[in-house]
Amino acid sequence: MQKNIFTSTFFIFLIMFLCINLKAQREGINPSPIKWGSIAKSDFNITVPSYSPDATSVTICRYGQTYVSETDSYYETHFDFHVRFIVLEKGGIDRANISIAFFSGSSGKSTVKKSFSGAYKSGRGGNEVRDIEGAVYNLDANGNIVAGKLQNDQIFVQDYSDVAHYGKVTFAMPNVKVGSIVEYKYTIIKRNIFTVENWYFQSENPCLHSEYRISFPDRKSYAVIKKGLLKDKIKFSESTLSSINSGILHNKVYAYELDSIPGLPDEPFVMSMRNFRTQVMIQISEVYNASTNSNIKIISTWKLLANDYKFDDQFGRIINKNSGLYAKLSHVWKKSEAANDKIMSCYNYVRDYFLCNNSWRTVATKNMKDIYEASVGSSAEINLFLAGFLKSAGFKPVMALVSTRDHGAINEKYPFISQFNHVICILKVDGKTMFLDASTKDGSYNFPPADIVDCKAFVIDPKNPELLTITTDAIFDKFVMSTVSVDGDSLKGKLLFRYKGYAAATQRKKLQDDSAAYFNDVVNEDDLLYLSNKIMMNTSNTNKPLLEQVNYSAASNSIKNDKLFYVNPFTIYGTFKNVLTSEKRKFPIEFNYPYKITYMYSVSIPDGYKIEDLPQNRNVAIHDNSASLLINYQSIGGNLQIKTELKINKMVFPVVDYENLKTLFNLWEVKHNEMIVLKKVE
C-alpha cells in the first residue's frame, strides 16, 4: 500500500510544481495501440500460444497510460487502463469477473458512491474510478460479430472506508462463453502527482502485447526500475509531447512495451509470483525549482525515505503523542518486571485488545485515541500503538517498513514506497533484535509472524537507515505420540500432540477461525474415526507449547485372512500425500518456515500374532543436510515402536534440489502408507 499522507517535503515540491504553470493533456497520450470496439473476425482465430500451452485465455492487448491533468485548483494523476482478451477454455470464463480497488479517503468514514458524472468516489479526498466501459463480442451462427455492452446497473460498489479506507468497484461481463472476446476500460484519478501506477507486463495469462506510457512534465524526474524474468526484453522509447494549453513547456513521454509474454500462473511453494513477473516500478525522484534553477531530490535515497516517515504526523510523530492514554495503561506492566517480561506484557495487551481490520498499511489514517476507543485498526496503526506503549514503558522502539512475503521481495537499489505494505516494531534488548508484530492474534513476542520471516525490514532511522533481514530461531515443530492397540477390526488408543513455534501458531489460528469444527468429535466424512475426551492446554498462552490429548477409536482398514493380518497404524493419524507433484520445476521451492515433524507410535501386537514383516528402516538426507527423513521400526517385546521424523532445515531451496525434495516427500508418503504384516502364531 502506498503512502497516502505526505510531509512538508512533498508540499514544498507541490507548490513549486504549481508555479510551473503546466497544463497537461486531459485526453491523455495518443494514439493508443488498442482502439475501443475495433474487433476483427481474425481475432476470433487466436489460439493458445506455444509459449503458454496450458492457457485458458489469451490477452490480446493490455494498455495503460498515466498523465497529469490540471483542474481549477489542483493537479491530478490520471491512470487509464484498457484490456482485451479471448476466452479459450471454460477455466477462462471467470476472468470476466472484474474487481477494481481504490483508496477511498484518509480519515473518518467515507461514503463511496456513484456521482452524477459516473465516477465512483468518496467525499473525503479519495481516488475516483470513472469512465467504466465493458463489452463482450461473440460470433453468431452466420459468423457475424455480435456485441453486448456492460450496463450501468451491472456495476456495483463495495465500501470498506469506515475500517480500511478503500472501496471496490465490481462487475461481471455479460454473456461470456468459450470463444468470447472481452474488453473493458476505466480511469483512476488521484489528487496528487507523487504516486504513479506500477505496471505488470506478466500475469497468470499469456499476453500478445502489453504497453505502458507515462507523460511527465519535462522538469520533473522519476525513477524507473525494471523487474522480472523478461525485464531485459522490455522495449523503451522516449518522446516529447507539447501541452495543448501552454504550447511552450513540454511533457516527456516514456513508453514501455513487451510482446509475446508467457503466462506465469501461481505455483505451489512460491511465496509471491510478483518476484518473477515482469514489471516496471515508477516513483518521483526530483523536481525542478524555478527560483534556484536547480533540481531538488524527493525521496531518492533510503535516508530521505527514513526522514520522511520519521517526521510524518501519521507515522513517526504519532508515537510521541498520547502520553496520557499510555499512562492510563501503565498497570499492564510492572516497574519491577524484567525487560523481557515488560515487553511480553505490552505486546500481549496490544495483540489481545485490538482487532486488525485486515488493512495492510504503511501509515496510520486515524489518531491513536480513536483507534484505542474502537479497538480496531490497520496493521500499521496497531503496531504504531505498540511502539508508543513500549516507549511509555521505558524502551526505545524503532519502526520498520516491511513487504510481506506474498507482496513480494523489495528492490534494494531504490527506495520505492510501493514496495512496502506493512509496518512492524523493532526492539534491541540485551544484544538481541526483536521483530514485533501485534496485528495477528496468533502472534508471539518471541517470534515474528510467518508472513514476514526472511523478509527485509527497512528501519526508519534517518541517522542509521538500514535494511535488516527478519530472522527467528522458531520453527514449525510438531510432535505426535500415540499408543495403538488392535481390537478386532478396529484400532484404539490415545493421541498426544505437542505444537511449538509456528506449529502452535497454526493450530491456534484454526481454533480462532472455527473452534466448533476443531473440537468436532467425528473427524472424517465416513465416520471411521471417533475422538473423545479431548483435552487442550495453553490455547491462549502463546509463550508455551500447545498441548492436545484425545482418545480415539477407528476402523483399521486392515486386511486379514486365516494366517496374516495387515495393518497400518498411521490410518489413525499421519497418512501423508506428497504435495510436490509437478514433473518439472521452474522456480525455487519456498517454505513458510523450517519444519520438524515427528511421529512416535507404540503398537501393541494382538494376542496370538507375531511380527512377520516390517517396512524397511530408512535414514536419508539431501546432500547438505538441508532436508532429511528418518524412518525406524523396532520390535520390543510385545510392542512395535515406530518413529518417523521429517526435517526441513531451511526455507528456500534452489530448483536443482527439486527432484531430491520430491523423492524425499515420496518416500515419506510411501512409508506412512505401508502395511505391517502380522502372522498368526501356529
C-alpha positions as CSV (number, residue, x, y, z in Angstrom):
1,M,0.0,0.0,0.0
2,Q,1.5,3.3,-1.0
3,K,1.9,6.2,1.4
4,N,-1.2,8.4,1.3
5,I,-0.2,11.3,3.5
6,F,2.9,13.3,2.6
7,T,5.1,15.5,4.7
8,S,6.4,19.0,4.2
9,T,9.0,17.8,1.6
10,F,6.2,16.9,-0.8
11,F,4.1,20.0,-0.2
12,I,7.2,22.1,-1.0
13,F,7.5,20.1,-4.2
14,L,3.8,20.6,-5.0
15,I,4.0,24.4,-4.5
16,M,7.0,24.6,-6.8
17,F,5.3,22.4,-9.4
18,L,2.1,24.6,-9.4
19,C,4.4,27.6,-10.2
20,I,5.5,25.9,-13.4
21,N,2.1,26.7,-15.0
22,L,2.0,23.5,-16.9
23,K,-1.3,22.1,-18.1
24,A,-1.1,18.5,-19.4
25,Q,-3.4,16.9,-21.9
26,R,-6.6,15.9,-20.3
27,E,-7.3,13.4,-23.1
28,G,-4.1,11.5,-22.4
29,I,-1.4,10.2,-24.7
30,N,-2.5,9.3,-28.2
31,P,-2.7,7.3,-30.3
32,S,-3.4,4.1,-28.2
33,P,-2.3,0.7,-29.5
34,I,-5.8,-0.6,-28.9
35,K,-9.0,1.1,-30.2
36,W,-12.2,0.6,-28.4
37,G,-14.7,-1.7,-30.3
38,S,-12.2,-2.4,-33.1
39,I,-12.7,-6.1,-33.4
40,A,-11.7,-8.1,-36.5
41,K,-13.1,-11.6,-37.3
42,S,-9.5,-12.8,-37.4
43,D,-9.2,-12.0,-33.7
44,F,-11.6,-15.0,-33.0
45,N,-8.9,-17.3,-34.6
46,I,-6.4,-16.6,-31.9
47,T,-5.3,-19.9,-30.3
48,V,-3.2,-20.9,-27.4
49,P,0.4,-19.7,-27.9
50,S,3.2,-22.3,-27.9
51,Y,4.9,-20.5,-25.0
52,S,1.8,-21.0,-22.7
53,P,0.2,-24.3,-23.9
54,D,-2.0,-24.6,-20.8
55,A,-3.6,-21.2,-21.0
56,T,-7.4,-20.9,-20.7
57,S,-7.5,-17.3,-22.1
58,V,-5.1,-15.1,-24.0
59,T,-4.7,-11.3,-23.5
60,I,-4.7,-9.7,-27.0
61,C,-3.6,-6.3,-25.7
62,R,-3.1,-4.7,-22.3
63,Y,-2.6,-1.0,-22.3
64,G,-2.1,1.6,-19.6
65,Q,-1.2,5.3,-19.6
66,T,-0.5,7.8,-16.8
67,Y,-0.5,11.5,-17.2
68,V,-1.0,14.7,-15.2
69,S,-4.1,17.0,-15.6
70,E,-4.9,20.3,-14.0
71,T,-8.3,21.3,-12.6
72,D,-9.2,24.8,-11.4
73,S,-7.4,24.4,-8.1
74,Y,-5.2,21.3,-8.1
75,Y,-3.3,18.8,-10.2
76,E,-4.4,15.2,-10.7
77,T,-2.8,12.0,-11.8
78,H,-4.8,10.0,-14.3
79,F,-4.4,6.3,-14.9
80,D,-6.2,4.9,-17.9
81,F,-6.5,1.1,-18.3
82,H,-7.7,-0.9,-21.3
83,V,-7.5,-4.6,-21.8
84,R,-8.9,-7.1,-24.4
85,F,-8.7,-10.9,-24.1
86,I,-10.2,-14.0,-25.7
87,V,-11.6,-16.9,-23.7
88,L,-10.3,-20.3,-25.0
89,E,-11.4,-22.7,-22.2
90,K,-14.1,-22.9,-19.5
91,G,-11.5,-22.1,-17.0
92,G,-11.0,-18.6,-18.6
93,I,-14.6,-17.5,-18.1
94,D,-14.1,-16.4,-14.5
95,R,-11.6,-13.9,-15.8
96,A,-14.6,-11.8,-16.9
97,N,-15.5,-11.1,-13.2
98,I,-13.7,-7.8,-12.5
99,S,-12.8,-6.1,-9.3
100,I,-11.1,-2.6,-9.1
101,A,-9.9,-1.5,-5.7
102,F,-9.2,2.2,-4.9
103,F,-8.3,4.4,-2.0
104,S,-11.5,6.0,-0.6
105,G,-10.3,8.5,1.9
106,S,-7.6,9.1,4.5
107,S,-9.7,9.8,7.7
108,G,-13.1,9.3,9.1
109,K,-15.9,7.3,7.5
110,S,-16.1,7.9,3.8
111,T,-19.2,7.1,1.8
112,V,-18.2,5.6,-1.6
113,K,-20.9,6.2,-4.1
114,K,-21.5,6.9,-7.8
115,S,-21.6,10.6,-8.7
116,F,-23.7,12.3,-11.3
117,S,-20.7,12.3,-13.6
118,G,-20.5,8.5,-13.4
119,A,-17.4,8.4,-11.1
120,Y,-17.2,6.1,-8.1
121,K,-15.6,8.1,-5.3
122,S,-15.8,9.3,-1.7
123,G,-16.4,12.7,-0.3
124,R,-13.2,12.8,1.7
125,G,-10.4,13.2,-0.8
126,G,-10.2,9.7,-2.0
127,N,-9.5,8.5,-5.5
128,E,-12.1,8.2,-8.3
129,V,-12.9,5.3,-10.6
130,R,-14.7,6.6,-13.6
131,D,-15.4,6.1,-17.3
132,I,-16.0,2.4,-16.9
133,E,-16.9,0.6,-20.1
134,G,-17.2,-3.1,-21.0
135,A,-18.1,-5.1,-24.0
136,V,-18.3,-8.8,-25.0
137,Y,-18.1,-9.9,-28.6
138,N,-19.3,-13.3,-29.9
139,L,-19.9,-14.7,-33.4
140,D,-23.4,-15.6,-34.4
141,A,-24.5,-18.6,-36.5
142,N,-23.7,-16.7,-39.7
143,G,-20.2,-15.7,-38.5
144,N,-21.2,-12.1,-37.7
145,I,-19.7,-10.2,-34.7
146,V,-22.4,-9.5,-32.1
147,A,-21.5,-7.1,-29.3
148,G,-23.0,-6.9,-25.8
149,K,-22.3,-3.9,-23.6
150,L,-21.9,-3.7,-19.9
151,Q,-24.8,-1.8,-18.4
152,N,-24.6,0.7,-15.6
153,D,-26.9,-1.4,-13.4
154,Q,-24.4,-4.2,-13.7
155,I,-21.7,-2.2,-11.9
156,F,-21.6,-2.4,-8.1
157,V,-19.5,-0.6,-5.5
158,Q,-18.4,-2.0,-2.1
159,D,-17.5,0.4,0.6
160,Y,-14.8,-0.6,3.2
161,S,-13.9,3.0,4.0
162,D,-15.1,3.0,7.6
163,V,-12.5,0.4,8.6
164,A,-9.9,0.1,5.8
165,H,-10.3,3.3,3.7
166,Y,-10.7,1.6,0.4
167,G,-13.5,0.7,-1.9
168,K,-14.1,-1.8,-4.7
169,V,-16.0,-1.4,-8.0
170,T,-17.1,-4.8,-9.2
171,F,-18.8,-6.1,-12.3
172,A,-19.3,-9.3,-14.3
173,M,-19.2,-9.1,-18.0
174,P,-22.4,-10.4,-19.6
175,N,-22.8,-13.5,-21.9
176,V,-19.2,-14.6,-21.7
177,K,-18.5,-18.1,-23.0
178,V,-15.7,-20.1,-24.7
179,G,-14.7,-18.1,-27.8
180,S,-15.9,-14.7,-26.5
181,I,-13.7,-11.7,-26.8
182,V,-13.9,-9.4,-23.8
183,E,-12.7,-5.9,-23.3
184,Y,-13.1,-3.3,-20.6
185,K,-11.6,0.0,-19.6
186,Y,-11.6,2.6,-16.8
187,T,-9.8,5.5,-15.4
188,I,-8.5,6.1,-11.8
189,I,-7.9,9.7,-10.7
190,K,-5.6,10.6,-7.8
191,R,-5.4,14.1,-6.4
192,N,-1.6,14.1,-6.2
193,I,1.3,13.8,-8.7
194,F,3.5,11.8,-6.4
195,T,2.2,8.3,-6.9
196,V,2.4,6.6,-10.3
197,E,0.9,3.2,-11.1
198,N,3.4,0.4,-11.4
199,W,2.9,-1.8,-14.5
200,Y,2.9,-5.6,-14.6
201,F,3.5,-6.9,-18.1
202,Q,3.0,-10.5,-16.9
203,S,0.2,-12.2,-15.2
204,E,-1.1,-15.8,-15.0
205,N,-2.4,-15.4,-18.6
206,P,-0.2,-15.1,-21.7
207,C,-0.3,-11.7,-23.5
208,L,0.3,-10.9,-27.1
209,H,1.1,-7.2,-26.5
210,S,1.5,-5.1,-23.3
211,E,2.3,-1.4,-23.3
212,Y,2.5,1.3,-20.7
213,R,3.0,5.0,-21.4
214,I,3.8,7.8,-18.9
215,S,3.7,11.5,-19.6
216,F,5.8,13.6,-17.2
217,P,6.4,17.3,-17.1
218,D,9.9,17.8,-18.6
219,R,11.2,19.4,-15.4
220,K,10.3,16.6,-13.1
221,S,12.2,13.3,-12.8
222,Y,11.0,9.9,-12.0
223,A,13.0,6.8,-11.1
224,V,12.1,3.7,-13.1
225,I,13.3,0.1,-12.3
226,K,12.5,-3.0,-14.4
227,K,12.0,-6.3,-12.6
228,G,11.1,-9.8,-13.5
229,L,12.2,-12.7,-15.8
230,L,11.8,-10.7,-19.0
231,K,13.0,-7.3,-17.9
232,D,15.8,-7.2,-20.5
233,K,13.3,-7.6,-23.3
234,I,11.2,-4.6,-22.4
235,K,11.3,-2.1,-25.3
236,F,11.7,1.6,-24.3
237,S,11.1,4.8,-26.2
238,E,11.1,8.4,-25.3
239,S,9.4,11.4,-27.0
240,T,8.2,14.9,-26.2
241,L,4.6,16.0,-26.2
242,S,3.6,19.7,-26.4
243,S,1.0,20.8,-24.0
244,I,-2.2,21.8,-25.8
245,N,-2.7,24.6,-23.3
246,S,0.6,26.2,-23.0
247,G,2.4,25.3,-26.2
248,I,5.7,26.2,-24.6
249,L,6.6,23.7,-21.9
250,H,6.6,20.0,-22.9
251,N,5.9,16.7,-21.4
252,K,8.2,13.8,-21.6
253,V,6.5,10.6,-22.8
254,Y,8.1,7.3,-21.8
255,A,6.7,4.1,-23.4
256,Y,7.5,0.6,-22.3
257,E,6.4,-2.4,-24.5
258,L,6.6,-6.1,-24.4
259,D,5.3,-8.7,-26.9
260,S,4.6,-12.5,-26.8
261,I,4.6,-12.7,-23.0
262,P,4.2,-16.1,-21.4
263,G,1.7,-16.5,-18.6
264,L,3.1,-17.1,-15.1
265,P,0.4,-18.8,-13.1
266,D,0.7,-19.3,-9.4
267,E,2.9,-22.2,-8.4
268,P,2.8,-24.1,-5.2
269,F,5.6,-23.2,-2.7
270,V,6.3,-19.9,-4.2
271,M,5.5,-17.1,-1.8
272,S,4.9,-14.4,-4.4
273,M,4.9,-14.6,-8.2
274,R,5.5,-10.9,-8.1
275,N,9.1,-11.7,-7.6
276,F,9.2,-13.2,-11.1
277,R,6.5,-11.4,-13.2
278,T,7.9,-8.7,-15.4
279,Q,7.1,-5.2,-14.3
280,V,8.2,-1.5,-14.2
281,M,8.2,0.4,-10.9
282,I,8.0,4.2,-11.0
283,Q,8.4,6.9,-8.4
284,I,9.2,10.6,-8.4
285,S,12.9,11.4,-7.6
286,E,13.5,15.0,-8.4
287,V,11.6,18.3,-9.2
288,Y,12.8,21.4,-10.8
289,N,13.0,24.6,-8.5
290,A,12.4,27.6,-10.8
291,S,13.6,30.1,-8.2
292,T,17.1,28.5,-7.9
293,N,17.2,26.9,-11.4
294,S,18.1,23.6,-9.9
295,N,16.6,20.2,-9.0
296,I,15.5,19.1,-5.5
297,K,15.6,15.4,-4.7
298,I,12.4,13.9,-3.5
299,I,12.7,10.6,-1.6
300,S,15.5,9.5,-3.9
301,T,17.6,7.8,-1.2
302,W,16.9,5.5,1.7
303,K,17.9,8.2,4.1
304,L,15.4,10.7,2.6
305,L,12.7,8.0,2.9
306,A,13.5,7.3,6.5
307,N,13.5,11.1,7.3
308,D,10.1,11.5,5.5
309,Y,8.5,8.8,7.6
310,K,10.2,9.7,10.8
311,F,8.7,13.2,10.9
312,D,5.3,12.3,9.4
313,D,2.3,13.1,11.6
314,Q,0.8,9.8,10.6
315,F,3.9,7.7,11.3
316,G,6.9,8.8,13.4
317,R,5.4,11.7,15.2
318,I,2.3,9.8,16.2
319,I,4.4,7.6,18.5
320,N,5.4,10.5,20.7
321,K,1.8,11.6,21.2
322,N,-1.0,10.3,23.5
323,S,1.3,10.0,26.6
324,G,-1.9,10.4,28.8
325,L,-3.5,7.4,27.1
326,Y,-0.5,5.2,27.6
327,A,-0.2,6.4,31.3
328,K,-3.7,5.0,31.9
329,L,-2.4,1.6,30.7
330,S,0.7,1.5,32.9
331,H,-0.9,-1.1,35.1
332,V,-0.3,-3.6,32.3
333,W,3.4,-3.7,33.1
334,K,5.1,-3.5,36.4
335,K,8.2,-1.4,37.0
336,S,9.8,-4.3,38.9
337,E,9.5,-6.7,35.9
338,A,12.5,-7.8,33.9
339,A,12.8,-6.2,30.4
340,N,11.5,-9.3,28.5
341,D,8.6,-9.6,30.9
342,K,7.7,-5.9,30.3
343,I,7.9,-6.4,26.5
344,M,5.7,-9.5,26.7
345,S,3.1,-7.7,28.8
346,C,2.9,-4.8,26.5
347,Y,2.9,-7.0,23.4
348,N,0.2,-9.3,24.7
349,Y,-2.0,-6.5,25.8
350,V,-1.9,-4.8,22.4
351,R,-2.3,-8.1,20.4
352,D,-5.3,-9.2,22.5
353,Y,-7.0,-5.8,22.8
354,F,-7.0,-4.8,19.1
355,L,-8.7,-6.4,16.2
356,C,-6.9,-5.9,12.9
357,N,-9.3,-4.9,10.1
358,N,-7.2,-6.8,7.5
359,S,-6.0,-3.5,6.0
360,W,-2.3,-3.6,5.4
361,R,-0.9,-0.1,5.5
362,T,2.4,1.9,5.9
363,V,0.8,4.9,7.8
364,A,-1.9,5.5,10.3
365,T,-5.2,7.0,9.0
366,K,-6.6,7.7,12.4
367,N,-5.2,9.0,15.7
368,M,-4.3,6.6,18.4
369,K,-7.1,7.7,20.7
370,D,-9.8,6.9,18.1
371,I,-8.1,3.6,17.4
372,Y,-8.0,2.7,21.0
373,E,-11.6,3.6,21.6
374,A,-12.7,1.5,18.6
375,S,-10.2,-1.3,19.5
376,V,-9.9,-1.8,15.7
377,G,-7.1,-0.7,13.4
378,S,-4.9,-1.4,10.4
379,S,-1.7,-3.3,10.7
380,A,0.3,0.0,10.8
381,E,-2.0,1.5,13.4
382,I,-1.8,-1.4,15.8
383,N,2.0,-1.6,15.6
384,L,2.4,2.1,15.9
385,F,0.3,1.9,19.1
386,L,2.6,-0.9,20.3
387,A,5.6,1.3,19.7
388,G,4.1,4.2,21.7
389,F,3.2,1.8,24.5
390,L,6.7,0.3,24.6
391,K,8.2,3.8,24.7
392,S,6.0,4.7,27.7
393,A,7.3,1.6,29.4
394,G,10.9,2.9,29.1
395,F,12.0,1.2,25.8
396,K,13.4,2.7,22.6
397,P,11.4,1.0,19.8
398,V,12.0,1.9,16.1
399,M,9.6,1.3,13.3
400,A,10.3,-0.5,10.1
401,L,8.6,-0.8,6.7
402,V,8.1,-4.4,5.5
403,S,6.9,-6.1,2.4
404,T,5.1,-9.3,3.4
405,R,6.1,-12.5,1.6
406,D,3.1,-12.6,-0.6
407,H,3.6,-8.9,-1.5
408,G,7.0,-9.7,-3.0
409,A,10.6,-9.0,-2.3
410,I,11.8,-5.5,-2.3
411,N,14.4,-3.9,-4.7
412,E,17.2,-2.7,-2.5
413,K,18.6,-0.4,-5.2
414,Y,16.0,2.3,-4.8
415,P,13.5,3.3,-2.1
416,F,10.2,2.7,-3.8
417,I,7.4,3.3,-1.3
418,S,5.0,1.0,-3.2
419,Q,7.3,-2.0,-2.4
420,F,6.1,-1.9,1.2
421,N,2.7,-2.9,2.6
422,H,3.2,-3.4,6.3
423,V,4.8,-1.9,9.4
424,I,6.4,-3.6,12.4
425,C,8.1,-2.6,15.6
426,I,11.8,-3.4,16.3
427,L,13.5,-3.6,19.7
428,K,17.0,-4.3,20.6
429,V,17.4,-5.8,24.1
430,D,20.5,-7.4,25.6
431,G,22.1,-7.7,22.2
432,K,19.0,-9.4,20.7
433,T,16.9,-7.9,17.9
434,M,13.2,-8.5,18.3
435,F,10.8,-8.1,15.4
436,L,7.4,-7.4,16.9
437,D,4.1,-7.6,15.1
438,A,0.9,-7.4,17.3
439,S,-1.5,-7.3,14.4
440,T,-2.1,-11.1,14.3
441,K,-4.0,-12.8,17.1
442,D,-1.9,-15.9,16.9
443,G,1.4,-14.0,17.2
444,S,4.0,-14.2,19.9
445,Y,6.6,-11.7,21.1
446,N,9.1,-14.5,20.9
447,F,9.0,-14.8,17.1
448,P,7.5,-12.8,14.2
449,P,4.6,-14.0,12.1
450,A,5.4,-16.4,9.3
451,D,4.4,-13.9,6.5
452,I,7.3,-11.6,7.3
453,V,10.1,-14.1,8.2
454,D,13.1,-13.9,5.9
455,C,11.8,-10.6,4.5
456,K,13.6,-7.3,4.5
457,A,12.7,-4.6,7.1
458,F,13.6,-1.0,6.4
459,V,14.4,0.7,9.7
460,I,13.0,4.2,9.9
461,D,16.0,5.9,11.5
462,P,17.4,8.9,9.5
463,K,20.7,8.6,11.3
464,N,21.2,5.0,10.6
465,P,18.7,3.8,7.9
466,E,19.3,0.1,7.2
467,L,17.7,-2.9,5.7
468,L,17.5,-5.8,8.1
469,T,16.6,-9.4,7.3
470,I,13.8,-10.6,9.7
471,T,15.1,-13.7,11.3
472,T,14.0,-16.1,14.0
473,D,15.1,-19.3,15.7
474,A,11.5,-20.5,15.8
475,I,10.4,-23.4,13.5
476,F,7.3,-25.4,12.8
477,D,7.7,-28.1,15.5
478,K,5.0,-30.8,15.7
479,F,5.3,-33.9,17.8
480,V,2.7,-36.7,17.8
481,M,2.8,-39.6,20.1
482,S,0.3,-42.5,20.0
483,T,-0.5,-45.7,21.8
484,V,-2.2,-48.2,19.4
485,S,-4.0,-51.4,20.2
486,V,-5.6,-53.7,17.6
487,D,-9.1,-54.7,18.7
488,G,-10.7,-56.9,16.1
489,D,-11.2,-54.8,13.0
490,S,-10.6,-51.5,14.8
491,L,-7.7,-49.5,16.3
492,K,-8.0,-47.9,19.7
493,G,-5.7,-45.8,21.8
494,K,-4.6,-42.3,22.7
495,L,-3.1,-39.5,20.7
496,L,-0.9,-36.8,22.3
497,F,0.1,-33.7,20.3
498,R,2.7,-31.1,21.2
499,Y,2.9,-28.0,19.0
500,K,5.7,-25.4,19.3
501,G,6.7,-22.3,17.4
502,Y,4.8,-21.9,14.1
503,A,3.0,-25.3,14.5
504,A,1.4,-23.9,17.7
505,A,0.5,-20.6,15.9
506,T,-1.1,-22.6,13.0
507,Q,-3.3,-24.6,15.4
508,R,-4.3,-21.6,17.4
509,K,-5.3,-19.9,14.2
510,K,-7.6,-22.9,13.4
511,L,-9.1,-22.6,16.8
512,Q,-9.8,-18.9,16.3
513,D,-11.3,-19.4,12.8
514,D,-13.7,-22.2,13.7
515,S,-13.4,-23.7,17.2
516,A,-16.6,-25.8,16.7
517,A,-15.1,-27.6,13.8
518,Y,-11.8,-28.1,15.6
519,F,-13.5,-29.8,18.5
520,N,-15.8,-31.9,16.4
521,D,-15.8,-35.5,17.7
522,V,-16.3,-37.1,14.3
523,V,-13.3,-36.4,12.2
524,N,-13.8,-37.8,8.8
525,E,-16.8,-38.0,6.5
526,D,-17.2,-41.8,6.6
527,D,-17.4,-41.8,10.4
528,L,-14.4,-44.1,10.5
529,L,-12.7,-42.1,13.3
530,Y,-14.2,-41.1,16.5
531,L,-12.5,-38.8,19.0
532,S,-13.4,-38.4,22.7
533,N,-12.2,-36.9,25.9
534,K,-10.3,-34.2,24.0
535,I,-8.1,-32.0,26.3
536,M,-6.2,-28.9,25.3
537,M,-3.7,-26.8,27.3
538,N,-2.2,-23.4,26.6
539,T,-4.7,-22.5,23.9
540,S,-4.3,-18.8,24.6
541,N,-0.8,-18.7,26.2
542,T,1.3,-18.2,23.1
543,N,4.5,-18.4,25.1
544,K,4.1,-22.1,25.9
545,P,3.6,-25.1,23.6
546,L,0.1,-26.0,22.7
547,L,-0.8,-29.4,24.1
548,E,-3.6,-31.7,23.0
549,Q,-4.7,-35.2,24.1
550,V,-7.5,-37.3,22.7
551,N,-8.8,-40.9,22.9
552,Y,-9.8,-42.5,19.6
553,S,-11.5,-45.5,18.0
554,A,-11.1,-46.1,14.3
555,A,-11.6,-48.7,11.6
556,S,-8.2,-50.1,11.0
557,N,-8.6,-50.6,7.2
558,S,-6.7,-53.8,7.8
559,I,-6.6,-56.8,5.6
560,K,-7.0,-60.1,7.4
561,N,-7.1,-63.8,6.4
562,D,-6.6,-67.1,8.2
563,K,-2.9,-66.6,8.8
564,L,-1.9,-63.0,8.1
565,F,-3.0,-59.6,9.4
566,Y,-2.0,-56.4,7.5
567,V,-2.4,-53.2,9.5
568,N,-1.2,-49.6,9.2
569,P,-1.2,-47.6,12.5
570,F,-0.9,-44.3,10.6
571,T,-4.5,-44.9,9.5
572,I,-5.5,-43.2,12.8
573,Y,-3.4,-40.1,12.1
574,G,-0.4,-39.5,10.0
575,T,-1.2,-40.7,6.4
576,F,0.6,-38.3,4.1
577,K,0.3,-37.3,0.4
578,N,3.2,-35.7,-1.4
579,V,2.5,-32.1,-2.3
580,L,5.4,-31.9,-4.7
581,T,3.8,-33.5,-7.8
582,S,4.9,-31.4,-10.8
583,E,7.2,-33.2,-13.3
584,K,9.3,-30.1,-13.7
585,R,10.0,-27.0,-11.5
586,K,10.7,-23.5,-12.8
587,F,11.1,-21.6,-9.6
588,P,12.8,-22.1,-6.2
589,I,10.9,-24.1,-3.6
590,E,9.9,-21.8,-0.7
591,F,8.6,-23.0,2.6
592,N,7.0,-20.7,5.2
593,Y,9.4,-21.8,7.9
594,P,11.8,-24.7,8.7
595,Y,10.0,-27.9,9.8
596,K,10.4,-30.6,12.3
597,I,7.6,-33.2,12.3
598,T,7.9,-36.2,14.5
599,Y,5.7,-39.3,15.0
600,M,6.3,-41.8,17.7
601,Y,3.8,-44.7,17.8
602,S,3.7,-47.7,20.1
603,V,1.7,-50.6,18.7
604,S,0.6,-53.4,20.9
605,I,0.7,-56.7,19.0
606,P,-2.6,-58.5,19.5
607,D,-2.6,-61.9,21.3
608,G,-1.9,-64.8,19.0
609,Y,0.1,-62.8,16.5
610,K,3.7,-62.1,15.9
611,I,5.5,-59.7,13.5
612,E,6.1,-61.3,10.2
613,D,7.4,-58.4,8.1
614,L,8.2,-54.8,8.8
615,P,8.8,-52.0,6.3
616,Q,12.5,-51.2,5.8
617,N,14.2,-48.6,8.0
618,R,15.5,-45.6,6.2
619,N,17.6,-42.6,7.0
620,V,18.1,-40.3,4.0
621,A,19.1,-36.6,3.6
622,I,19.7,-34.1,0.9
623,H,23.4,-33.6,0.2
624,D,23.9,-30.6,2.5
625,N,21.5,-32.0,5.2
626,S,19.1,-29.2,4.5
627,A,16.3,-31.8,4.5
628,S,16.2,-35.3,6.0
629,L,13.8,-38.2,6.7
630,L,14.2,-40.8,9.4
631,I,12.1,-44.0,9.4
632,N,12.7,-46.5,12.2
633,Y,10.8,-49.7,13.2
634,Q,11.8,-51.6,16.3
635,S,10.2,-54.6,17.9
636,I,10.4,-54.6,21.7
637,G,8.7,-57.5,23.5
638,G,5.0,-57.4,22.5
639,N,5.2,-53.9,21.1
640,L,6.3,-52.3,17.9
641,Q,7.9,-48.9,18.2
642,I,7.7,-46.7,15.2
643,K,9.5,-43.3,14.8
644,T,9.4,-41.1,11.7
645,E,10.9,-37.6,11.6
646,L,10.9,-35.1,8.7
647,K,13.2,-32.1,8.9
648,I,13.2,-29.2,6.5
649,N,16.1,-27.1,7.8
650,K,15.9,-24.1,5.5
651,M,13.2,-22.1,3.9
652,V,14.3,-21.7,0.3
653,F,15.7,-24.5,-2.0
654,P,17.1,-23.9,-5.5
655,V,15.4,-25.5,-8.4
656,V,18.2,-28.1,-8.7
657,D,17.1,-29.6,-5.4
658,Y,13.5,-30.1,-6.5
659,E,13.9,-33.8,-7.6
660,N,15.7,-34.6,-4.3
661,L,12.9,-33.0,-2.2
662,K,10.3,-34.7,-4.3
663,T,11.9,-38.1,-3.8
664,L,12.1,-37.4,0.0
665,F,8.4,-36.5,0.2
666,N,7.5,-39.5,-2.0
667,L,9.4,-41.7,0.5
668,W,7.5,-40.2,3.4
669,E,4.2,-40.8,1.7
670,V,5.1,-44.4,0.9
671,K,6.3,-45.2,4.4
672,H,3.3,-43.7,6.1
673,N,1.0,-45.8,3.9
674,E,2.9,-49.1,4.2
675,M,1.3,-52.1,6.0
676,I,2.8,-54.0,8.9
677,V,2.4,-57.8,8.4
678,L,1.4,-59.8,11.5
679,K,1.3,-63.6,11.3
680,K,-0.9,-65.8,13.4
681,V,1.0,-68.0,15.8
682,E,0.5,-71.7,15.0
